[in-house]
Amino acid sequence: MKRRNLNFFVLIFTLFVCGVAGAAGSHTKLALVGGMLLDGYEVPAVHHATILIEGNRIVKVGPSSEVAIPPDAEVIDTSGRVMVPGLIDVHVHLQILGHGDYMRWDPWIVENNLVEKVGEISAKQLLNAGVTSAADLGGTLKESLEVRDRINRGEIPGPRMSVAGPWITRSLGIGFYSDALNDQILIDTPAQAAAAVDKLAAAGVDVIKAYVNLGPGHYKAIVDAAHRHHLRVHAHVYDPQNVRDAFEAGVDVLQHVGSAGMPTYDPALVKAIAVKGTPVVVTAAHRAFLFPATVEFPERLQDPQLKSDFGPQIWEEVQKSLQGFQRLAYFARADQEVRYARAALGQWIDSNVKLGMGTDSGTPMNFHTESLWREMKAHVDLGMSPQRVLCAATRINAEILGKGKELGTIEPGKLADIIVVRGNPLFDITSLANVEIVIKDGTIYKGSGK
């Protein structure tokens, strides 16, 4: 019996060693050859470039004339196209899909057992749009974590997700947000706010979202608790006093500032934010730019890609919700927001603050299929250079997520997150709507025969 056991363990050990050796020796090798390369830095493009990938890492980058392609590499011809880092969206919502009325949507997806399914659809749409990493800033805890983990296990397609789960707030937004999803944590005191952070950290979230009606003490308690857990805090702020309170409490990322019909902010406050280097994510397009674009072209609401992605049940529900979209409560202040938008966003661009890119995608009419290119266009339209905008959506956003050493640029040693687009984003930023190939973590998810 002992001899049989010994032989059995020798066999298992041999199989294990051979398996590891086989895996180590069979890394997938890809070569993207011929296209223009924008690497995520504000430097000139590399023309007729080659990117070599082994496993999930970039191993060599440069002009094709200087990069030898291994004979066992799979070659992807990117001639006539542009190669850029995978896009990063630092403000998405997986559990909404562009439906027009949260008060109906939230209970509807609960009643129809669709909460996690909606997250799957959103994740796939983001990835197909070229978003290879994203921050989900508000959703149910269980389903948010499950979708993130299923993506990480390779069970479903989607970006590399950083999820917040429920946001922390002193108001549940009665009359505008439904509480059917249990995606908010209601607190009153700073001590309760800190306890909420501890609870979320123990559950395994990646970031913390501070929502509304919070004072200086609440922000400070949230920041201190989050930083003890090595988590970053994103604050939902519009009102000038909230912006100041969140900033002075040490919040890591200021979200939404200037995107909801607000006048320009105190120049001294803007300067202080710029000097400290606190990232600002304006989410400018999701109402002020998206609403007039839809008035001009309402046909975008019937995009066949949405119909295919959603399936009949969700498609019918979303379409019903968007009838007479101009009368939706979400757009009640759209006229004021449009009037203020150019000055508000322009102030942040002109101040040279550390600007990231986030879309609030999933909000009414703000489809994940169009993630980032509309937001980037809004910034370009108000004077930000296309290259700076592209860097914000890649390298800067990677830094905002605390992943700058792994993501955001195309260079040796970084994770192989690369997209290939038709058209030159430096000439027309909306070329980023034409994503033909998506590679995340060295795996091809879209294009090249996929």
C-alpha positions in Angstrom: 0.0 0.0 0.0 2.8 2.4 0.9 4.6 1.7 -2.5 1.4 2.3 -4.4 0.9 5.6 -2.6 4.4 6.6 -3.3 4.0 5.8 -7.0 0.8 7.7 -7.1 2.3 10.8 -5.7 5.3 10.6 -8.0 2.9 10.4 -10.9 0.9 13.4 -9.7 4.1 15.4 -9.1 5.5 14.5 -12.6 2.2 15.6 -14.2 2.2 18.9 -12.3 5.8 19.7 -13.2 5.3 18.8 -16.9 2.1 20.9 -16.9 3.8 23.9 -15.4 6.8 23.5 -17.8 4.4 23.1 -20.7 2.4 26.2 -19.8 5.6 28.2 -19.3 6.9 27.2 -22.7 3.7 27.8 -24.6 2.9 31.5 -24.0 0.9 33.0 -26.9 3.0 35.3 -29.0 1.3 38.1 -31.0 2.8 40.7 -33.3 0.7 43.7 -34.3 2.4 45.0 -37.4 2.2 48.1 -39.6 -0.1 50.6 -37.9 0.6 54.0 -36.4 1.3 53.8 -32.7 0.1 56.2 -30.1 1.6 54.9 -26.9 -0.2 56.9 -24.2 2.5 59.6 -23.7 2.3 63.1 -25.2 5.1 62.4 -27.7 5.1 62.0 -31.5 3.5 58.9 -33.0 5.6 55.9 -34.1 4.7 55.2 -37.7 4.6 51.7 -39.3 5.1 50.3 -35.9 5.3 46.8 -34.4 4.2 45.6 -31.0 5.3 42.2 -29.7 3.3 40.5 -27.0 4.2 37.3 -25.1 1.6 35.9 -22.8 -0.1 38.9 -21.2 2.8 41.3 -21.5 4.2 43.7 -24.0 7.8 42.7 -24.7 8.9 45.0 -27.5 7.7 48.1 -29.3 9.1 50.2 -32.1 9.3 50.9 -35.8 8.7 47.7 -37.8 12.1 48.0 -39.4 13.7 47.7 -35.9 11.6 44.9 -34.4 12.2 41.3 -35.4 9.1 39.1 -35.4 9.6 35.7 -33.8 8.7 32.9 -36.2 6.1 31.4 -33.9 4.2 34.6 -33.4 0.7 35.2 -34.7 0.9 38.2 -36.9 -2.0 40.7 -37.0 -1.7 43.2 -39.8 -2.6 46.7 -38.5 -1.6 48.6 -41.7 -3.7 51.7 -42.3 -4.9 51.6 -38.7 -3.9 53.2 -35.4 -2.8 51.2 -32.3 -3.5 52.8 -28.9 -3.6 51.6 -25.3 -6.8 50.0 -24.1 -9.2 52.8 -23.0 -9.9 53.2 -19.3 -13.2 54.7 -18.1 -13.1 55.8 -14.5 -16.9 56.2 -14.1 -19.3 53.6 -15.3 -22.4 51.8 -13.9 -22.8 48.2 -14.9 -26.3 47.8 -13.5 -27.9 50.4 -15.8 -28.0 50.3 -19.6 -29.3 53.7 -20.7 -32.9 53.2 -19.4 -34.7 56.5 -18.9 -36.2 56.1 -15.5 -34.3 54.7 -12.5 -37.5 54.5 -10.4 -38.9 52.0 -12.9 -35.6 50.3 -13.9 -34.4 49.3 -10.5 -37.5 47.3 -9.3 -38.0 46.0 -12.9 -34.6 44.2 -13.1 -35.0 42.9 -9.5 -38.5 41.5 -10.3 -37.2 39.9 -13.5 -34.0 38.5 -11.9 -31.8 40.5 -14.3 -29.4 42.4 -12.0 -26.4 40.2 -12.8 -27.4 39.7 -16.4 -27.5 43.5 -16.9 -24.0 43.7 -15.5 -22.8 41.1 -18.0 -24.3 43.0 -20.9 -22.7 46.2 -19.8 -19.3 44.7 -19.3 -19.3 43.1 -22.8 -20.5 46.4 -24.4 -17.7 48.3 -22.7 -15.0 45.9 -23.8 -16.3 45.9 -27.4 -16.1 49.7 -27.3 -12.4 49.4 -26.5 -12.6 49.9 -22.7 -10.2 47.4 -21.2 -10.3 48.7 -17.6 -13.1 50.6 -15.8 -14.3 51.8 -12.4 -17.9 50.9 -11.5 -19.0 53.6 -9.1 -22.2 52.4 -7.7 -24.1 49.1 -7.8 -25.3 46.2 -5.6 -22.6 44.6 -3.7 -23.1 40.9 -4.5 -23.7 41.3 -8.2 -20.9 43.9 -8.6 -18.3 41.6 -7.0 -19.6 38.6 -8.9 -19.4 40.2 -12.3 -15.9 41.5 -11.6 -14.8 38.1 -10.4 -16.3 36.2 -13.3 -14.5 38.6 -15.7 -11.3 37.9 -13.9 -11.8 34.2 -14.1 -12.4 34.4 -17.9 -16.0 33.2 -17.6 -17.5 36.4 -19.3 -16.0 39.1 -21.4 -15.5 42.5 -19.9 -13.0 45.2 -18.8 -10.7 44.7 -15.8 -13.1 46.1 -13.2 -12.6 48.1 -10.0 -15.9 48.1 -8.2 -17.3 50.3 -5.5 -20.5 48.4 -4.6 -23.0 50.6 -2.8 -22.2 54.3 -2.4 -22.2 56.0 1.0 -24.7 58.7 1.4 -26.9 60.7 3.8 -29.8 60.8 1.3 -31.4 58.0 -0.6 -32.6 60.4 -3.3 -36.3 59.6 -2.8 -38.2 60.5 -5.9 -35.3 60.1 -8.2 -33.4 56.9 -7.2 -35.2 53.7 -6.3 -34.0 51.8 -3.2 -35.1 48.5 -4.8 -31.5 47.5 -5.7 -30.1 48.1 -2.2 -27.1 49.8 -3.9 -26.8 52.6 -1.3 -25.6 52.7 2.3 -27.5 55.3 4.3 -25.5 56.9 7.1 -25.8 59.9 9.4 -22.7 60.4 11.5 -19.0 60.3 10.5 -18.6 57.2 12.7 -21.3 55.5 10.7 -19.6 56.5 7.5 -16.3 55.0 8.6 -18.1 51.8 9.6 -19.7 51.6 6.1 -16.2 51.8 4.6 -15.0 49.0 6.8 -17.9 46.9 5.8 -17.3 47.4 2.1 -13.6 46.8 2.5 -14.2 43.5 4.2 -16.5 42.5 1.4 -13.8 43.0 -1.1 -14.5 46.3 -3.0 -11.8 48.0 -4.9 -12.8 51.7 -4.4 -15.1 53.7 -2.3 -17.8 56.1 -3.6 -18.9 59.0 -1.4 -22.3 60.3 -2.6 -24.5 63.2 -1.4 -25.3 65.4 1.6 -22.0 64.7 3.2 -20.1 67.3 5.3 -16.5 67.8 6.1 -16.5 65.3 8.9 -18.1 62.6 6.8 -15.6 63.0 4.0 -12.7 62.9 6.5 -14.0 59.8 8.2 -14.5 58.1 4.8 -11.1 59.0 3.5 -9.3 58.0 6.7 -11.1 54.6 6.8 -10.6 53.9 3.2 -6.9 54.8 3.3 -6.4 52.4 6.2 -7.7 49.7 3.8 -5.5 51.1 1.0 -8.6 52.0 -1.0 -9.1 55.3 -2.9 -12.2 57.5 -2.5 -14.2 59.0 -5.4 -16.6 61.8 -4.4 -19.8 62.7 -6.3 -19.6 66.5 -6.0 -21.3 69.4 -7.9 -22.0 72.1 -5.3 -18.9 74.4 -4.8 -19.0 73.8 -1.0 -19.1 70.0 -1.5 -16.2 70.2 -3.9 -14.2 72.2 -1.3 -15.1 69.9 1.6 -14.2 66.8 -0.3 -11.0 68.2 -1.6 -9.8 69.5 1.8 -10.7 66.1 3.4 -8.2 64.4 1.0 -10.7 62.7 -1.3 -8.6 61.0 -4.0 -10.8 61.7 -7.1 -13.4 64.5 -7.6 -16.2 63.2 -9.9 -18.8 65.2 -11.9 -17.5 68.7 -11.0 -18.9 71.1 -13.5 -21.2 68.8 -15.3 -24.7 69.5 -13.9 -25.6 73.1 -14.7 -23.0 74.7 -12.3 -21.4 78.0 -12.9 -17.6 78.1 -12.9 -15.9 77.5 -9.6 -13.8 79.8 -7.5 -10.5 80.2 -9.3 -8.6 79.9 -6.0 -10.2 76.5 -5.4 -9.5 75.3 -8.9 -5.8 76.5 -8.6 -5.5 74.6 -5.2 -6.8 71.4 -6.8 -4.4 71.8 -9.7 -1.4 72.5 -7.5 -2.1 69.5 -5.3 -2.7 67.2 -8.3 -6.1 65.9 -7.2 -7.7 64.3 -10.3 -10.9 65.8 -11.6 -13.3 63.7 -13.8 -15.9 66.0 -15.2 -18.3 63.5 -16.9 -19.3 66.4 -19.1 -21.0 64.7 -22.0 -23.6 62.6 -20.3 -26.3 65.3 -20.2 -25.0 68.7 -21.5 -23.6 67.3 -24.7 -25.6 64.1 -25.1 -29.0 65.7 -24.8 -28.6 68.1 -27.8 -26.9 65.3 -29.8 -29.9 63.1 -29.3 -32.3 65.9 -30.2 -30.4 66.3 -33.5 -30.2 62.5 -34.1 -32.9 60.6 -32.1 -32.3 57.6 -34.3 -29.2 56.8 -32.2 -31.7 55.4 -29.6 -32.6 52.6 -32.0 -29.0 51.4 -32.8 -29.3 47.8 -33.9 -26.2 46.9 -31.9 -28.2 47.8 -28.7 -31.1 45.7 -29.9 -28.7 42.7 -30.4 -26.9 43.2 -27.1 -30.0 43.7 -24.9 -32.2 40.9 -26.2 -36.0 41.4 -26.7 -37.1 41.8 -23.1 -34.6 44.5 -22.1 -34.7 46.2 -25.5 -38.5 46.7 -25.3 -38.3 48.0 -21.7 -35.5 50.5 -22.6 -37.3 51.7 -25.7 -40.5 52.4 -23.8 -38.6 54.4 -21.2 -37.0 56.7 -23.8 -40.2 57.7 -25.5 -40.5 61.5 -25.2 -37.0 61.6 -23.7 -37.0 65.4 -23.5 -39.6 65.1 -20.7 -37.6 62.7 -18.5 -36.8 63.9 -15.0 -33.1 63.2 -15.6 -33.1 66.0 -18.2 -35.2 68.5 -16.4 -32.3 70.9 -16.2 -30.8 70.1 -19.5 -31.2 73.6 -20.9 -29.3 75.1 -18.0 -26.7 72.4 -18.2 -26.1 73.1 -21.9 -25.7 76.8 -21.2 -23.1 76.3 -18.5 -21.3 73.4 -20.0 -18.8 75.1 -22.1 -17.6 77.5 -19.4 -17.6 74.8 -16.7 -15.6 72.2 -18.6 -13.4 74.9 -20.2 -12.4 76.1 -16.8 -10.9 72.7 -15.8 -9.2 72.3 -19.2 -7.6 75.8 -19.0 -6.5 75.3 -15.4 -4.3 72.3 -16.3 -5.7 70.2 -13.5 -5.0 66.5 -13.6 -8.0 65.6 -15.8 -9.2 62.0 -16.1 -12.0 60.6 -18.3 -15.2 59.1 -17.1 -18.6 58.9 -18.7 -21.2 57.9 -16.1 -22.2 55.4 -18.8 -25.4 53.5 -18.2 -27.3 56.7 -17.2 -30.3 57.6 -19.4 -29.4 57.5 -23.2 -25.8 57.2 -22.2 -25.0 53.8 -23.7 -21.9 51.7 -22.9 -21.5 51.1 -26.6 -20.4 54.7 -27.0 -18.3 54.8 -23.9 -15.6 57.5 -23.8 -15.5 58.8 -27.4 -18.4 61.3 -26.7 -16.7 62.4 -23.5 -13.4 62.8 -25.3 -15.0 64.7 -28.1 -16.5 67.2 -25.6 -13.0 67.9 -24.2 -11.5 68.3 -27.7 -14.4 70.6 -28.8 -13.5 72.9 -25.9 -9.8 73.2 -26.7 -8.1 70.2 -25.1 -5.7 68.6 -27.6 -6.6 65.2 -29.0 -3.3 63.7 -27.7 -3.8 65.1 -24.2 -7.4 63.7 -24.2 -6.1 60.3 -25.3 -3.5 60.3 -22.6 -6.2 61.2 -20.0 -8.3 58.2 -21.1 -5.3 55.9 -20.9 -2.2 56.8 -18.9 -3.8 59.3 -16.5 -6.8 57.1 -15.9 -4.4 54.2 -15.1 -2.8 56.4 -12.5 -6.2 57.4 -11.1 -6.9 53.7 -10.5 -3.6 53.2 -8.9 -2.5 50.9 -11.8 -0.1 53.2 -13.6 2.8 50.7 -13.4 0.8 48.0 -15.1 -1.6 49.8 -17.5 -2.2 52.9 -19.6 0.7 52.9 -22.0 2.1 50.6 -24.7 5.7 49.8 -23.6 7.7 46.8 -22.6 6.7 45.2 -19.3 3.1 46.6 -19.3 0.0 44.4 -19.5 -1.0 43.9 -23.1 -4.2 46.0 -23.3 -4.3 47.4 -26.8 -7.0 48.5 -29.3 -6.8 49.1 -33.0 -9.0 51.8 -34.5 -9.9 52.8 -38.0 -9.0 56.5 -38.5 -6.5 58.8 -36.8 -7.7 60.0 -33.3 -5.2 62.9 -33.5 -7.1 64.2 -36.6 -10.6 63.2 -35.5 -11.1 62.0 -31.9 -14.3 60.3 -32.9 -12.2 57.7 -34.7 -12.3 56.0 -31.3 -15.9 55.0 -32.1 -14.4 52.7 -34.8 -12.7 50.0 -32.6 -11.8 47.0 -34.8 -9.5 45.0 -32.6 -9.6 44.7 -28.8 -6.8 42.9 -26.9 -7.0 42.7 -23.1 -4.3 40.9 -21.0 -2.8 39.5 -24.2 -6.1 37.9 -25.3 -7.9 38.9 -28.5 -11.5 39.7 -27.6 -12.6 41.4 -30.8 -11.4 41.5 -34.3 -8.8 39.5 -36.2 -11.2 36.7 -36.8 -12.8 36.7 -33.4 
